[in-house]
Amino acid sequence: DRFAFLDQAHYSLVKTNTFNGVPLPALAVWNSRTDELEVVRRFGYEDFASRLG
C-alpha cells in the first residue's frame, strides 16, 4: 500500500520533531512515470541524539 501527502513539504519538514518519541518518517521521492519510489533519507538514533540541545 502507498499513502502520499502531495505538496506538503513546506508544512511538514520545517518543524519536524520527535515529540513523545515518535520517530521521524523516511523521505521518499515517487516517479509517477516509472512508478518507482526512491527513499532519499532515513532518520535514526544519531539524528535524534543530535537534536537534543
PDBQT receptor file of N, H, CA, C and O in Angstrom, charges set to zero:
ATOM      1  N   ASP A   1       0.831  -1.184   0.000  1.00  0.00    +0.000 N 
ATOM      2  CA  ASP A   1       0.000   0.000   0.000  1.00  0.00    +0.000 C 
ATOM      3  C   ASP A   1       0.870   1.238   0.000  1.00  0.00    +0.000 C 
ATOM      4  O   ASP A   1       1.979   1.231   0.533  1.00  0.00    +0.000 OA
ATOM      5  N   ARG A   2       0.362   2.299  -0.599  1.00  0.00    +0.000 N 
ATOM      6  H   ARG A   2      -0.539   2.304  -1.031  1.00  0.00    +0.000 HD
ATOM      7  CA  ARG A   2       1.096   3.565  -0.666  1.00  0.00    +0.000 C 
ATOM      8  C   ARG A   2       0.164   4.672  -0.205  1.00  0.00    +0.000 C 
ATOM      9  O   ARG A   2      -1.009   4.709  -0.578  1.00  0.00    +0.000 OA
ATOM     10  N   PHE A   3       0.695   5.570   0.607  1.00  0.00    +0.000 N 
ATOM     11  H   PHE A   3       1.648   5.540   0.909  1.00  0.00    +0.000 HD
ATOM     12  CA  PHE A   3      -0.069   6.710   1.104  1.00  0.00    +0.000 C 
ATOM     13  C   PHE A   3       0.764   7.946   0.852  1.00  0.00    +0.000 C 
ATOM     14  O   PHE A   3       1.929   7.986   1.248  1.00  0.00    +0.000 OA
ATOM     15  N   ALA A   4       0.213   8.948   0.212  1.00  0.00    +0.000 N 
ATOM     16  H   ALA A   4      -0.734   8.916  -0.110  1.00  0.00    +0.000 HD
ATOM     17  CA  ALA A   4       1.006  10.126  -0.147  1.00  0.00    +0.000 C 
ATOM     18  C   ALA A   4       0.299  11.410   0.257  1.00  0.00    +0.000 C 
ATOM     19  O   ALA A   4      -0.904  11.570   0.047  1.00  0.00    +0.000 OA
ATOM     20  N   PHE A   5       1.068  12.320   0.841  1.00  0.00    +0.000 N 
ATOM     21  H   PHE A   5       2.044  12.191   1.012  1.00  0.00    +0.000 HD
ATOM     22  CA  PHE A   5       0.621  13.687   1.063  1.00  0.00    +0.000 C 
ATOM     23  C   PHE A   5       1.294  14.507  -0.030  1.00  0.00    +0.000 C 
ATOM     24  O   PHE A   5       2.519  14.631  -0.037  1.00  0.00    +0.000 OA
ATOM     25  N   LEU A   6       0.541  15.054  -0.925  1.00  0.00    +0.000 N 
ATOM     26  H   LEU A   6      -0.454  14.954  -0.919  1.00  0.00    +0.000 HD
ATOM     27  CA  LEU A   6       1.115  15.799  -2.039  1.00  0.00    +0.000 C 
ATOM     28  C   LEU A   6       1.307  17.264  -1.673  1.00  0.00    +0.000 C 
ATOM     29  O   LEU A   6       0.462  17.864  -1.008  1.00  0.00    +0.000 OA
ATOM     30  N   ASP A   7       2.427  17.835  -2.113  1.00  0.00    +0.000 N 
ATOM     31  H   ASP A   7       3.114  17.348  -2.653  1.00  0.00    +0.000 HD
ATOM     32  CA  ASP A   7       2.732  19.254  -1.911  1.00  0.00    +0.000 C 
ATOM     33  C   ASP A   7       2.643  19.676  -0.449  1.00  0.00    +0.000 C 
ATOM     34  O   ASP A   7       2.054  20.712  -0.141  1.00  0.00    +0.000 OA
ATOM     35  N   GLN A   8       3.217  18.893   0.448  1.00  0.00    +0.000 N 
ATOM     36  H   GLN A   8       3.695  18.051   0.198  1.00  0.00    +0.000 HD
ATOM     37  CA  GLN A   8       3.132  19.198   1.872  1.00  0.00    +0.000 C 
ATOM     38  C   GLN A   8       4.481  19.476   2.518  1.00  0.00    +0.000 C 
ATOM     39  O   GLN A   8       4.524  19.747   3.718  1.00  0.00    +0.000 OA
ATOM     40  N   ALA A   9       5.564  19.422   1.790  1.00  0.00    +0.000 N 
ATOM     41  H   ALA A   9       5.529  19.201   0.815  1.00  0.00    +0.000 HD
ATOM     42  CA  ALA A   9       6.890  19.581   2.401  1.00  0.00    +0.000 C 
ATOM     43  C   ALA A   9       7.022  20.898   3.148  1.00  0.00    +0.000 C 
ATOM     44  O   ALA A   9       7.657  20.947   4.201  1.00  0.00    +0.000 OA
ATOM     45  N   HIS A  10       6.445  21.945   2.629  1.00  0.00    +0.000 N 
ATOM     46  H   HIS A  10       5.929  21.905   1.773  1.00  0.00    +0.000 HD
ATOM     47  CA  HIS A  10       6.574  23.246   3.282  1.00  0.00    +0.000 C 
ATOM     48  C   HIS A  10       5.818  23.286   4.608  1.00  0.00    +0.000 C 
ATOM     49  O   HIS A  10       6.083  24.167   5.425  1.00  0.00    +0.000 OA
ATOM     50  N   TYR A  11       4.894  22.372   4.848  1.00  0.00    +0.000 N 
ATOM     51  H   TYR A  11       4.679  21.656   4.184  1.00  0.00    +0.000 HD
ATOM     52  CA  TYR A  11       4.179  22.309   6.119  1.00  0.00    +0.000 C 
ATOM     53  C   TYR A  11       4.815  21.328   7.094  1.00  0.00    +0.000 C 
ATOM     54  O   TYR A  11       4.783  21.558   8.303  1.00  0.00    +0.000 OA
ATOM     55  N   SER A  12       5.385  20.255   6.600  1.00  0.00    +0.000 N 
ATOM     56  H   SER A  12       5.411  20.069   5.618  1.00  0.00    +0.000 HD
ATOM     57  CA  SER A  12       5.811  19.187   7.494  1.00  0.00    +0.000 C 
ATOM     58  C   SER A  12       7.308  19.126   7.773  1.00  0.00    +0.000 C 
ATOM     59  O   SER A  12       7.696  18.590   8.810  1.00  0.00    +0.000 OA
ATOM     60  N   LEU A  13       8.156  19.642   6.913  1.00  0.00    +0.000 N 
ATOM     61  H   LEU A  13       7.840  20.078   6.070  1.00  0.00    +0.000 HD
ATOM     62  CA  LEU A  13       9.591  19.495   7.117  1.00  0.00    +0.000 C 
ATOM     63  C   LEU A  13      10.207  20.640   7.906  1.00  0.00    +0.000 C 
ATOM     64  O   LEU A  13      11.296  20.481   8.458  1.00  0.00    +0.000 OA
ATOM     65  N   VAL A  14       9.554  21.774   7.975  1.00  0.00    +0.000 N 
ATOM     66  H   VAL A  14       8.670  21.904   7.527  1.00  0.00    +0.000 HD
ATOM     67  CA  VAL A  14      10.143  22.922   8.660  1.00  0.00    +0.000 C 
ATOM     68  C   VAL A  14      10.241  22.693  10.158  1.00  0.00    +0.000 C 
ATOM     69  O   VAL A  14      11.243  23.063  10.772  1.00  0.00    +0.000 OA
ATOM     70  N   LYS A  15       9.233  22.097  10.754  1.00  0.00    +0.000 N 
ATOM     71  H   LYS A  15       8.420  21.797  10.256  1.00  0.00    +0.000 HD
ATOM     72  CA  LYS A  15       9.195  21.938  12.209  1.00  0.00    +0.000 C 
ATOM     73  C   LYS A  15       9.143  20.471  12.611  1.00  0.00    +0.000 C 
ATOM     74  O   LYS A  15       8.353  20.104  13.481  1.00  0.00    +0.000 OA
ATOM     75  N   THR A  16       9.943  19.646  12.018  1.00  0.00    +0.000 N 
ATOM     76  H   THR A  16      10.585  19.944  11.312  1.00  0.00    +0.000 HD
ATOM     77  CA  THR A  16       9.943  18.236  12.397  1.00  0.00    +0.000 C 
ATOM     78  C   THR A  16      10.506  18.083  13.793  1.00  0.00    +0.000 C 
ATOM     79  O   THR A  16      11.426  18.802  14.185  1.00  0.00    +0.000 OA
ATOM     80  N   ASN A  17       9.955  17.150  14.538  1.00  0.00    +0.000 N 
ATOM     81  H   ASN A  17       9.208  16.566  14.220  1.00  0.00    +0.000 HD
ATOM     82  CA  ASN A  17      10.473  16.857  15.867  1.00  0.00    +0.000 C 
ATOM     83  C   ASN A  17      10.134  15.422  16.229  1.00  0.00    +0.000 C 
ATOM     84  O   ASN A  17       9.386  14.747  15.522  1.00  0.00    +0.000 OA
ATOM     85  N   THR A  18      10.689  14.973  17.327  1.00  0.00    +0.000 N 
ATOM     86  H   THR A  18      11.297  15.522  17.902  1.00  0.00    +0.000 HD
ATOM     87  CA  THR A  18      10.447  13.608  17.791  1.00  0.00    +0.000 C 
ATOM     88  C   THR A  18       9.644  13.637  19.081  1.00  0.00    +0.000 C 
ATOM     89  O   THR A  18       9.958  12.918  20.030  1.00  0.00    +0.000 OA
ATOM     90  N   PHE A  19       8.614  14.462  19.118  1.00  0.00    +0.000 N 
ATOM     91  H   PHE A  19       8.359  15.046  18.348  1.00  0.00    +0.000 HD
ATOM     92  CA  PHE A  19       7.758  14.606  20.292  1.00  0.00    +0.000 C 
ATOM     93  C   PHE A  19       7.238  13.252  20.758  1.00  0.00    +0.000 C 
ATOM     94  O   PHE A  19       6.729  12.461  19.964  1.00  0.00    +0.000 OA
ATOM     95  N   ASN A  20       7.374  12.999  22.048  1.00  0.00    +0.000 N 
ATOM     96  H   ASN A  20       7.788  13.642  22.693  1.00  0.00    +0.000 HD
ATOM     97  CA  ASN A  20       6.933  11.740  22.665  1.00  0.00    +0.000 C 
ATOM     98  C   ASN A  20       7.587  10.510  22.046  1.00  0.00    +0.000 C 
ATOM     99  O   ASN A  20       7.014   9.420  22.083  1.00  0.00    +0.000 OA
ATOM    100  N   GLY A  21       8.759  10.670  21.487  1.00  0.00    +0.000 N 
ATOM    101  H   GLY A  21       9.224  11.554  21.457  1.00  0.00    +0.000 HD
ATOM    102  CA  GLY A  21       9.479   9.523  20.944  1.00  0.00    +0.000 C 
ATOM    103  C   GLY A  21       8.979   9.025  19.602  1.00  0.00    +0.000 C 
ATOM    104  O   GLY A  21       9.395   7.957  19.155  1.00  0.00    +0.000 OA
ATOM    105  N   VAL A  22       8.105   9.764  18.952  1.00  0.00    +0.000 N 
ATOM    106  H   VAL A  22       7.767  10.633  19.316  1.00  0.00    +0.000 HD
ATOM    107  CA  VAL A  22       7.623   9.358  17.629  1.00  0.00    +0.000 C 
ATOM    108  C   VAL A  22       8.745   9.603  16.630  1.00  0.00    +0.000 C 
ATOM    109  O   VAL A  22       9.186  10.742  16.475  1.00  0.00    +0.000 OA
ATOM    110  N   PRO A  23       9.213   8.566  15.951  1.00  0.00    +0.000 N 
ATOM    111  CA  PRO A  23      10.342   8.746  15.034  1.00  0.00    +0.000 C 
ATOM    112  C   PRO A  23       9.964   9.574  13.809  1.00  0.00    +0.000 C 
ATOM    113  O   PRO A  23       8.801   9.632  13.409  1.00  0.00    +0.000 OA
ATOM    114  N   LEU A  24      10.963  10.203  13.234  1.00  0.00    +0.000 N 
ATOM    115  H   LEU A  24      11.907  10.155  13.559  1.00  0.00    +0.000 HD
ATOM    116  CA  LEU A  24      10.742  10.961  12.005  1.00  0.00    +0.000 C 
ATOM    117  C   LEU A  24      10.538   9.990  10.848  1.00  0.00    +0.000 C 
ATOM    118  O   LEU A  24      11.188   8.946  10.805  1.00  0.00    +0.000 OA
ATOM    119  N   PRO A  25       9.656  10.308   9.916  1.00  0.00    +0.000 N 
ATOM    120  CA  PRO A  25       9.435   9.411   8.781  1.00  0.00    +0.000 C 
ATOM    121  C   PRO A  25      10.584   9.497   7.782  1.00  0.00    +0.000 C 
ATOM    122  O   PRO A  25      11.282  10.509   7.705  1.00  0.00    +0.000 OA
ATOM    123  N   ALA A  26      10.767   8.446   7.036  1.00  0.00    +0.000 N 
ATOM    124  H   ALA A  26      10.200   7.625   7.098  1.00  0.00    +0.000 HD
ATOM    125  CA  ALA A  26      11.732   8.480   5.939  1.00  0.00    +0.000 C 
ATOM    126  C   ALA A  26      11.180   9.394   4.850  1.00  0.00    +0.000 C 
ATOM    127  O   ALA A  26       9.967   9.540   4.701  1.00  0.00    +0.000 OA
ATOM    128  N   LEU A  27      12.082  10.000   4.098  1.00  0.00    +0.000 N 
ATOM    129  H   LEU A  27      13.067   9.882   4.220  1.00  0.00    +0.000 HD
ATOM    130  CA  LEU A  27      11.678  10.859   2.984  1.00  0.00    +0.000 C 
ATOM    131  C   LEU A  27      11.896  10.094   1.687  1.00  0.00    +0.000 C 
ATOM    132  O   LEU A  27      12.952   9.498   1.474  1.00  0.00    +0.000 OA
ATOM    133  N   ALA A  28      10.895  10.117   0.829  1.00  0.00    +0.000 N 
ATOM    134  H   ALA A  28      10.037  10.602   1.002  1.00  0.00    +0.000 HD
ATOM    135  CA  ALA A  28      10.974   9.371  -0.423  1.00  0.00    +0.000 C 
ATOM    136  C   ALA A  28      10.456  10.219  -1.574  1.00  0.00    +0.000 C 
ATOM    137  O   ALA A  28       9.640  11.122  -1.391  1.00  0.00    +0.000 OA
ATOM    138  N   VAL A  29      10.948   9.905  -2.752  1.00  0.00    +0.000 N 
ATOM    139  H   VAL A  29      11.610   9.171  -2.901  1.00  0.00    +0.000 HD
ATOM    140  CA  VAL A  29      10.511  10.580  -3.976  1.00  0.00    +0.000 C 
ATOM    141  C   VAL A  29       9.893   9.523  -4.882  1.00  0.00    +0.000 C 
ATOM    142  O   VAL A  29      10.496   8.483  -5.147  1.00  0.00    +0.000 OA
ATOM    143  N   TRP A  30       8.691   9.803  -5.348  1.00  0.00    +0.000 N 
ATOM    144  H   TRP A  30       8.201  10.647  -5.133  1.00  0.00    +0.000 HD
ATOM    145  CA  TRP A  30       7.995   8.880  -6.236  1.00  0.00    +0.000 C 
ATOM    146  C   TRP A  30       7.995   9.433  -7.649  1.00  0.00    +0.000 C 
ATOM    147  O   TRP A  30       7.615  10.582  -7.875  1.00  0.00    +0.000 OA
ATOM    148  N   ASN A  31       8.420   8.614  -8.595  1.00  0.00    +0.000 N 
ATOM    149  H   ASN A  31       8.728   7.681  -8.411  1.00  0.00    +0.000 HD
ATOM    150  CA  ASN A  31       8.395   8.971 -10.008  1.00  0.00    +0.000 C 
ATOM    151  C   ASN A  31       7.118   8.385 -10.602  1.00  0.00    +0.000 C 
ATOM    152  O   ASN A  31       7.007   7.170 -10.771  1.00  0.00    +0.000 OA
ATOM    153  N   SER A  32       6.161   9.245 -10.917  1.00  0.00    +0.000 N 
ATOM    154  H   SER A  32       6.252  10.231 -10.781  1.00  0.00    +0.000 HD
ATOM    155  CA  SER A  32       4.867   8.764 -11.410  1.00  0.00    +0.000 C 
ATOM    156  C   SER A  32       4.953   8.130 -12.799  1.00  0.00    +0.000 C 
ATOM    157  O   SER A  32       4.095   7.328 -13.166  1.00  0.00    +0.000 OA
ATOM    158  N   ARG A  33       5.964   8.477 -13.561  1.00  0.00    +0.000 N 
ATOM    159  H   ARG A  33       6.661   9.129 -13.263  1.00  0.00    +0.000 HD
ATOM    160  CA  ARG A  33       6.099   7.891 -14.908  1.00  0.00    +0.000 C 
ATOM    161  C   ARG A  33       6.557   6.441 -14.847  1.00  0.00    +0.000 C 
ATOM    162  O   ARG A  33       6.072   5.595 -15.598  1.00  0.00    +0.000 OA
ATOM    163  N   THR A  34       7.498   6.160 -13.943  1.00  0.00    +0.000 N 
ATOM    164  H   THR A  34       7.891   6.848 -13.333  1.00  0.00    +0.000 HD
ATOM    165  CA  THR A  34       8.032   4.797 -13.851  1.00  0.00    +0.000 C 
ATOM    166  C   THR A  34       7.463   4.022 -12.670  1.00  0.00    +0.000 C 
ATOM    167  O   THR A  34       7.712   2.824 -12.535  1.00  0.00    +0.000 OA
ATOM    168  N   ASP A  35       6.703   4.695 -11.816  1.00  0.00    +0.000 N 
ATOM    169  H   ASP A  35       6.500   5.669 -11.925  1.00  0.00    +0.000 HD
ATOM    170  CA  ASP A  35       6.135   4.114 -10.599  1.00  0.00    +0.000 C 
ATOM    171  C   ASP A  35       7.226   3.649  -9.631  1.00  0.00    +0.000 C 
ATOM    172  O   ASP A  35       7.009   2.734  -8.837  1.00  0.00    +0.000 OA
ATOM    173  N   GLU A  36       8.395   4.282  -9.700  1.00  0.00    +0.000 N 
ATOM    174  H   GLU A  36       8.571   5.026 -10.345  1.00  0.00    +0.000 HD
ATOM    175  CA  GLU A  36       9.490   3.953  -8.789  1.00  0.00    +0.000 C 
ATOM    176  C   GLU A  36       9.436   4.853  -7.567  1.00  0.00    +0.000 C 
ATOM    177  O   GLU A  36       9.158   6.047  -7.670  1.00  0.00    +0.000 OA
ATOM    178  N   LEU A  37       9.705   4.265  -6.416  1.00  0.00    +0.000 N 
ATOM    179  H   LEU A  37       9.931   3.294  -6.333  1.00  0.00    +0.000 HD
ATOM    180  CA  LEU A  37       9.767   5.001  -5.162  1.00  0.00    +0.000 C 
ATOM    181  C   LEU A  37      11.188   4.891  -4.634  1.00  0.00    +0.000 C 
ATOM    182  O   LEU A  37      11.675   3.791  -4.373  1.00  0.00    +0.000 OA
ATOM    183  N   GLU A  38      11.855   6.030  -4.478  1.00  0.00    +0.000 N 
ATOM    184  H   GLU A  38      11.459   6.923  -4.690  1.00  0.00    +0.000 HD
ATOM    185  CA  GLU A  38      13.241   6.047  -4.005  1.00  0.00    +0.000 C 
ATOM    186  C   GLU A  38      13.299   6.719  -2.638  1.00  0.00    +0.000 C 
ATOM    187  O   GLU A  38      12.936   7.887  -2.500  1.00  0.00    +0.000 OA
ATOM    188  N   VAL A  39      13.753   5.983  -1.630  1.00  0.00    +0.000 N 
ATOM    189  H   VAL A  39      14.048   5.034  -1.742  1.00  0.00    +0.000 HD
ATOM    190  CA  VAL A  39      13.938   6.562  -0.304  1.00  0.00    +0.000 C 
ATOM    191  C   VAL A  39      15.230   7.362  -0.340  1.00  0.00    +0.000 C 
ATOM    192  O   VAL A  39      16.298   6.814  -0.611  1.00  0.00    +0.000 OA
ATOM    193  N   VAL A  40      15.131   8.666  -0.065  1.00  0.00    +0.000 N 
ATOM    194  H   VAL A  40      14.263   9.111   0.155  1.00  0.00    +0.000 HD
ATOM    195  CA  VAL A  40      16.299   9.535  -0.165  1.00  0.00    +0.000 C 
ATOM    196  C   VAL A  40      16.900   9.870   1.196  1.00  0.00    +0.000 C 
ATOM    197  O   VAL A  40      18.038  10.336   1.264  1.00  0.00    +0.000 OA
ATOM    198  N   ARG A  41      16.157   9.642   2.283  1.00  0.00    +0.000 N 
ATOM    199  H   ARG A  41      15.233   9.264   2.227  1.00  0.00    +0.000 HD
ATOM    200  CA  ARG A  41      16.703   9.935   3.616  1.00  0.00    +0.000 C 
ATOM    201  C   ARG A  41      15.953   9.130   4.657  1.00  0.00    +0.000 C 
ATOM    202  O   ARG A  41      14.722   9.114   4.673  1.00  0.00    +0.000 OA
ATOM    203  N   ARG A  42      16.690   8.465   5.521  1.00  0.00    +0.000 N 
ATOM    204  H   ARG A  42      17.690   8.477   5.507  1.00  0.00    +0.000 HD
ATOM    205  CA  ARG A  42      16.126   7.774   6.681  1.00  0.00    +0.000 C 
ATOM    206  C   ARG A  42      16.731   8.409   7.923  1.00  0.00    +0.000 C 
ATOM    207  O   ARG A  42      17.891   8.823   7.915  1.00  0.00    +0.000 OA
ATOM    208  N   PHE A  43      15.956   8.483   8.975  1.00  0.00    +0.000 N 
ATOM    209  H   PHE A  43      15.014   8.147   8.982  1.00  0.00    +0.000 HD
ATOM    210  CA  PHE A  43      16.420   9.081  10.219  1.00  0.00    +0.000 C 
ATOM    211  C   PHE A  43      16.591   7.995  11.266  1.00  0.00    +0.000 C 
ATOM    212  O   PHE A  43      15.732   7.127  11.421  1.00  0.00    +0.000 OA
ATOM    213  N   GLY A  44      17.704   8.048  11.982  1.00  0.00    +0.000 N 
ATOM    214  H   GLY A  44      18.402   8.753  11.856  1.00  0.00    +0.000 HD
ATOM    215  CA  GLY A  44      17.982   7.056  13.004  1.00  0.00    +0.000 C 
ATOM    216  C   GLY A  44      18.272   7.699  14.347  1.00  0.00    +0.000 C 
ATOM    217  O   GLY A  44      18.011   8.883  14.559  1.00  0.00    +0.000 OA
ATOM    218  N   TYR A  45      18.817   6.894  15.248  1.00  0.00    +0.000 N 
ATOM    219  H   TYR A  45      19.029   5.932  15.075  1.00  0.00    +0.000 HD
ATOM    220  CA  TYR A  45      19.102   7.387  16.593  1.00  0.00    +0.000 C 
ATOM    221  C   TYR A  45      20.100   8.540  16.571  1.00  0.00    +0.000 C 
ATOM    222  O   TYR A  45      19.976   9.473  17.364  1.00  0.00    +0.000 OA
ATOM    223  N   GLU A  46      21.074   8.494  15.690  1.00  0.00    +0.000 N 
ATOM    224  H   GLU A  46      21.175   7.736  15.046  1.00  0.00    +0.000 HD
ATOM    225  CA  GLU A  46      22.076   9.569  15.617  1.00  0.00    +0.000 C 
ATOM    226  C   GLU A  46      21.411  10.913  15.334  1.00  0.00    +0.000 C 
ATOM    227  O   GLU A  46      21.805  11.935  15.897  1.00  0.00    +0.000 OA
ATOM    228  N   ASP A  47      20.413  10.914  14.473  1.00  0.00    +0.000 N 
ATOM    229  H   ASP A  47      20.092  10.084  14.016  1.00  0.00    +0.000 HD
ATOM    230  CA  ASP A  47      19.677  12.148  14.180  1.00  0.00    +0.000 C 
ATOM    231  C   ASP A  47      18.914  12.622  15.413  1.00  0.00    +0.000 C 
ATOM    232  O   ASP A  47      18.900  13.815  15.717  1.00  0.00    +0.000 OA
ATOM    233  N   PHE A  48      18.284  11.694  16.119  1.00  0.00    +0.000 N 
ATOM    234  H   PHE A  48      18.296  10.725  15.873  1.00  0.00    +0.000 HD
ATOM    235  CA  PHE A  48      17.564  12.031  17.344  1.00  0.00    +0.000 C 
ATOM    236  C   PHE A  48      18.513  12.640  18.366  1.00  0.00    +0.000 C 
ATOM    237  O   PHE A  48      18.222  13.687  18.945  1.00  0.00    +0.000 OA
ATOM    238  N   ALA A  49      19.651  11.983  18.587  1.00  0.00    +0.000 N 
ATOM    239  H   ALA A  49      19.888  11.133  18.116  1.00  0.00    +0.000 HD
ATOM    240  CA  ALA A  49      20.616  12.450  19.584  1.00  0.00    +0.000 C 
ATOM    241  C   ALA A  49      21.189  13.817  19.219  1.00  0.00    +0.000 C 
ATOM    242  O   ALA A  49      21.438  14.637  20.102  1.00  0.00    +0.000 OA
ATOM    243  N   SER A  50      21.399  14.068  17.942  1.00  0.00    +0.000 N 
ATOM    244  H   SER A  50      21.197  13.402  17.224  1.00  0.00    +0.000 HD
ATOM    245  CA  SER A  50      21.984  15.347  17.533  1.00  0.00    +0.000 C 
ATOM    246  C   SER A  50      21.012  16.514  17.720  1.00  0.00    +0.000 C 
ATOM    247  O   SER A  50      21.437  17.669  17.732  1.00  0.00    +0.000 OA
ATOM    248  N   ARG A  51      19.732  16.233  17.865  1.00  0.00    +0.000 N 
ATOM    249  H   ARG A  51      19.387  15.295  17.856  1.00  0.00    +0.000 HD
ATOM    250  CA  ARG A  51      18.728  17.285  18.055  1.00  0.00    +0.000 C 
ATOM    251  C   ARG A  51      18.497  17.620  19.526  1.00  0.00    +0.000 C 
ATOM    252  O   ARG A  51      17.744  18.543  19.836  1.00  0.00    +0.000 OA
ATOM    253  N   LEU A  52      19.123  16.895  20.420  1.00  0.00    +0.000 N 
ATOM    254  H   LEU A  52      19.735  16.145  20.168  1.00  0.00    +0.000 HD
ATOM    255  CA  LEU A  52      18.904  17.119  21.853  1.00  0.00    +0.000 C 
ATOM    256  C   LEU A  52      19.726  18.295  22.345  1.00  0.00    +0.000 C 
ATOM    257  O   LEU A  52      20.764  18.029  22.950  1.00  0.00    +0.000 OA
ATOM    258  N   GLY A  53      19.414  19.470  22.172  1.00  0.00    +0.000 N 
ATOM    259  H   GLY A  53      18.571  19.686  21.680  1.00  0.00    +0.000 HD
ATOM    260  CA  GLY A  53      20.171  20.646  22.598  1.00  0.00    +0.000 C 
ATOM    261  C   GLY A  53      21.207  20.381  23.551  1.00  0.00    +0.000 C 
ATOM    262  O   GLY A  53      21.905  21.302  23.976  1.00  0.00    +0.000 OA
TER     263      GLY A  53
